[in-house]
Amino acid sequence: MAPTHCAILILMPDARQQTHNSLGVGLCADCLHARRLESARGSVFILCNLSLTDPRFPKYPRLPVLSCDGYKKKP
C-alpha cells in the first residue's frame, strides 16, 4: 500500500497589508478596553483593561477573541 501524504497550504498576506485583525487578535483589534503591550524582546501582548475591575475578564485573553461581553468599539 502506497503512503498517503497530506499537505496544507497557508497563504500569508503581505506584511505591509497586515492589520491587528489579520494578526489574530480578533475583537481586541478595535476594542476600547484593549491595550497593546510590547516586551523588551519584541513579543506583543493584548491586555484587557476590564480585567482590572471585573474578574470575568482575563488579563491577557486567549487570542483571537471572537466573542466578548465587554467589547466596545473604539470611537
C-alpha positions as CSV (number, residue, x, y, z in Angstrom):
1,M,0.0,0.0,0.0
2,A,1.4,3.4,-1.0
3,P,1.8,6.0,1.7
4,T,-0.7,8.8,1.7
5,H,0.5,12.4,2.0
6,C,-1.5,15.4,3.1
7,A,-0.3,19.0,2.7
8,I,-1.9,22.2,4.0
9,L,-1.0,25.5,2.2
10,I,-1.4,28.6,4.2
11,L,-1.2,31.9,2.3
12,M,0.2,34.8,4.4
13,P,-0.8,38.3,3.5
14,D,1.9,40.9,2.6
15,A,3.3,42.3,5.8
16,R,2.5,45.9,4.7
17,Q,-1.2,44.9,4.5
18,Q,-1.4,43.2,7.9
19,T,-3.7,44.7,10.5
20,H,-4.2,43.7,14.1
21,N,-7.1,41.6,13.0
22,S,-5.1,39.7,10.4
23,L,-2.5,39.1,13.1
24,G,-5.1,37.1,15.0
25,V,-6.3,39.3,17.9
26,G,-10.0,39.4,16.8
27,L,-12.3,41.8,18.5
28,C,-9.4,43.2,20.6
29,A,-8.0,44.9,17.5
30,D,-10.5,47.8,17.8
31,C,-11.8,47.4,21.4
32,L,-11.8,50.4,23.7
33,H,-10.7,48.2,26.6
34,A,-7.7,46.5,24.9
35,R,-4.2,47.8,25.3
36,R,-1.3,46.5,23.2
37,L,1.9,45.9,25.1
38,E,5.3,45.0,23.7
39,S,8.0,43.3,25.8
40,A,11.7,44.3,25.6
41,R,12.2,41.2,23.4
42,G,9.6,42.3,20.9
43,S,6.7,39.9,22.0
44,V,3.3,41.6,21.7
45,F,0.5,41.0,24.3
46,I,-3.0,42.3,24.5
47,L,-4.1,43.5,28.0
48,C,-7.8,43.7,28.8
49,N,-8.3,46.8,31.0
50,L,-11.7,45.4,32.1
51,S,-9.8,42.7,33.9
52,L,-8.6,45.3,36.4
53,T,-12.1,45.9,37.8
54,D,-14.1,42.8,36.7
55,P,-12.9,39.2,37.4
56,R,-15.0,37.8,34.5
57,F,-12.4,39.2,32.0
58,P,-8.9,37.6,31.7
59,K,-6.0,40.0,32.0
60,Y,-4.4,38.5,28.8
61,P,-7.2,36.9,26.8
62,R,-6.6,33.9,24.6
63,L,-6.5,35.2,21.0
64,P,-8.2,35.6,18.7
65,V,-11.2,36.9,20.8
66,L,-14.3,36.1,18.7
67,S,-16.9,36.9,21.3
68,C,-16.8,39.2,24.4
69,D,-19.5,40.7,26.6
70,G,-17.2,43.7,27.4
71,Y,-16.4,44.5,23.7
72,K,-16.9,48.2,22.9
73,K,-15.7,49.5,19.6
74,K,-13.2,52.4,19.7
75,P,-14.7,55.7,18.5
